[in-house]
Amino acid sequence: MSRARGGVAVVLLLLLSRPAAAQWAQGAPGRVWVKSALFVQTTDQRYGRTGQREPWFADGRSEAFALFTDIIVGVTRRLDLWFQIPYLDLQFTDASAVRRESGFGDVRVWMRYELTKLAGGRLPLAIRAGIKTPSGSSPLEGEIIPLGEGQLDLEVFAEAGYSFWPAPFYSVLWLGYRARFANDETKKDPGGEFVLLAEVGATPGNRFLAKATLDGFWGRGWIVERIEIPTRARRFLVLQLGGGIRVAGPVWAEAGVRLPFSGRNMPAGTQWVIGASAQVR
């Protein structure tokens, strides 16, 4: 894997590690939920073209810090706007040089509509659609680590959740598709991806949180100058284990670990996550 592709893969892993938020709508105009989460990963391993875990090319090693800020704003009782802004600090070292870049990555914006609530309100069903803008820098030079993918994405998700109240348990399921458009500058079409997220959690006493999240995606081969390259297809599957505590009022603090166990053309290695969230009003 070239240095440029190595840097791109680090960015992709972090951008796809989206913090999950419950798909229950905010329920009121102007109600705001905010979460900031810091992802940290240091690894000298990757998932290669065949899905095998192997060292980076030329003794490569990536160090990545990514701060994601998610803001969900209630527009109506059923309609939310969701913004995600990432700030990235990335370093990639191999036998020839040390490269480091930092700055804002690609911004995502979604609109989520709660279709209905079943089972007395305990089973919400929602649909979410959004766009990822190529706002992070994506230079063509192979010696510079990109902070974005360089192309437009459109996403659509079907979302469901279930609250087991009065038992303090919940579950979440997302199924989606990400349409990834061609990059006109590089003449590359990265191909669409199917996306999955499933989460189960417990909130004993409404003061503590424990959760397990399985998320991943499966993409098709890239098309480079009108030729499909199946070995460039990427996939990733990771299990996140986390917990949290209500600090004061609506403020929660969380921490967790993300354990990738399957992938292709993606970095391998453990990710650590810490974050805080709050219902602002």
N, C-alpha and C positions, 0 to 999 in steps of 0.2 A: 504493500500500500504506500502510495506517495505521501510526502509531507502534507501537501494540500488536502488530499483525501483524508488523511489522519486528522487534521484540524477540523474538517467538515464533520467527520464522524463524532468528534467530541461535542461539537455544537448540537448535532442532531439528538444525541442522547439526552442532553440537558433540556433542550426545547420540548422534547416529548415527555419529560418527567413532570407532567402538569399536576399541581396539587388538586386533588379531588375536592369538590364541594357538593354538598347534598343538593339534589335536584328539586327539593321543595322550594317553590317560589318564595320570594321575599314577603309577599302577601299584602303589601301596602305601597302606594306611591311614595318615593323619596326614602324608603328604608334602604340602608346601605350595610353591606357585609364586606369586610376587608381582611385579607390574609397576606402576610409576607412570609416566605419560606426560603431558607438558604440551603442549597444543595452543595455538597462537597464530595469530590472524588479524586483519588490519585491512583493511577493504574498503569501497568506496563503490559497489559493483556488486551486482546481484542477477539471478537468472533470473526473468523475469516469467511471467505467466499463459500466454503462448504459447511459452515456452521460450527467448525471446530474452534475451540479456544486455543489461542496461540499468541506468542509475543508480538509486539509492534515491530514493524520493519526498522532495521538499523538501530536496534536497542532503544526504540522510542519509549517515551514515558509522558503521559498527559497528567496535568494538574488543573482541575477545574473547580471554580467557585461560581455559583449562579444564584442570584437573588431574584425570586419571582414575586411580584406584587399583583394579587388578584383583587379586583373591585367589582362587586355585584350590586347593581342599583335597581330597586323596584320601580317600574314604570307604571304598572297597574297592579291589581291584585294577582294577576296571572302572568304578567309579562315582565321579564328581567332583561337588563343589559349587563353584560359581563365583559370586563376589560382585563387583559393580562399584559404586564410590562416586565420583561426580563432585563436584568443587568448582569453582564458576564465578565469574568476575569479568567482568561484561559492561557495556559502555558503548555507548550509541546517541546520536548527535548529529545533529540536523537544524537547519533554519533557525530554529526557535523555542526550543530548549532542549537541555541536555545531561542525559542520564539515565544513572544507573549503579546497578547492583545486584550484590551478591556473596553467596555462600552455597552450601550444598549443593544439588545438583540431585536429579533422580529416581534412586532406587536400583534396580538390576537384580540379580536372583538367578536363576541357571540351575542345572539338574541335567543332567549329561551322562553317558551310558552308552555304553561301548564295546561294540558288538555283537559284533564279531569282528575278527581280524587275518588278512589273506590274504597270499599271496606271502611266506611265511616271516616274517610279522610286519611287513613293509615297507608294507603297505596296510591301515591301520586304518579301520574304518567305525564311525561313532558317531551317536547321536541326542541332541539337546539340546533341552530345554524350559525355559521360564523365564517370569518375571513382572517387569514394570516397575511399581513402585508410584508413585503421584503424591505423592511425599514432598517434592519441591521446591516452593517457593512459586509459586502461579499466580493472583495477584490479578486481579480483573475490571477494575480501573481501567486505562484506556488509557494513563495517564502513567507506569505502573510496568512495568519490564522483568520478565517472569516468569523464574523459574529452573527451571520445570518445565512439562510439557504439561497437567497437570491431569486426566489420565484414566489408567485402568488399561490396560496392554498385556499380552497373552499372546503368546509366541513359541514356534515349534518349528522346528528345523533338522535337516537331514540333512547329515552331515559326512564327508568322506573326505580322506585324505592319502596321499602316497606318498614313501618314502625311496628314493633311487637308490644307497644305500650298496652298495659302497665308494666310489663317486663322491660328492662332497660336495654333493649337490643334493637338494631336496625340493620337493613341490608340495602345495597345500591347496585344497579346494573346499568351500564351504558353499552350500546352497540352503535358503531358509527362507521362512516366512510370519509376519507380525506382525499379530495381531488387535488393533485399537485400538478400545476401547469408547467409548461416548458419554460426554460430560461433562454431568452432570445440571444443573450450575449454569449453564453457557452454552447448553445445549440444542443442542449441536453434536456430530455423530458424524464423526470425522476419517477413518474408512474404513481398511480393512486395506491391507497392503503386502506385496509379494513382495520378497525380499531375496537378494542375490547377493554372494559374496566368493570371489575366486580369487587365489591367491598362488603365486609361484615364488621360490625362494631358493637360495643357496649358502652353505656354511659351510666354507671352505677351512681345513684344519688344525684345525678345531673351535675356532678362535680369532677368526676374522673372520666377518662376516655381510653379505650383500648380498641385497636382496629387492625385488620389484615386486609390488604388490597392487592389484587392481582390485576396487572394491566399490561397491555402489549399491542402490537400491530403487525400486520403481514402485508408486504408490498410486492408488486410485480417488478420485473426487470426494467432497468432504465433503457430509454431509447436515445442513442447518441448518433446524431447526423443520420436519422431515419433507420438506424440499425438497432434492433433490440438486443440487449446484452443480459441474458438471464442471470449470470453470475453477479451482476450488480444489484440484484433484488436485496432489499433489507428487511429484516424482521427482528423482533425483540420481545421478550417476555420476562417480567420481573415481579417479584413478590415484595411488598413493602409491609413491614411490621412496625407499628407505632403506638404511641400513647400520649396522653395529655392530661392537663389539670386546669380547672377553672381558677384563674389567678385572683380576679376580683370582678364582680359584676358580670358584664358580657365578654370579658377578656379571657381567652384561653391560650395556654402555652403548650406546644407539642414538640415531640422529638421522635425520630424513627430511623430505620435502616432499610435500604432498598437492595435486594439480593437478586441480581440477574441470573437466570439459569438456562436461558436459551437465546440465541441470537444469530445474526448473519450480517456481516459488514457493519458492525457496531462495536463500540468499546465494551470491554468486560470489566468487572471489578465492582466492589461494594460502593454504594453511595450512602452518605450520612445526611440526615435532614433535621433541621431545627426550624421552628416557626412560631408565629403568634397570629391569632385571629380575634376579631371582635365584631359584634353587631353595633354599628355606630348609632343608629336611631331606629 
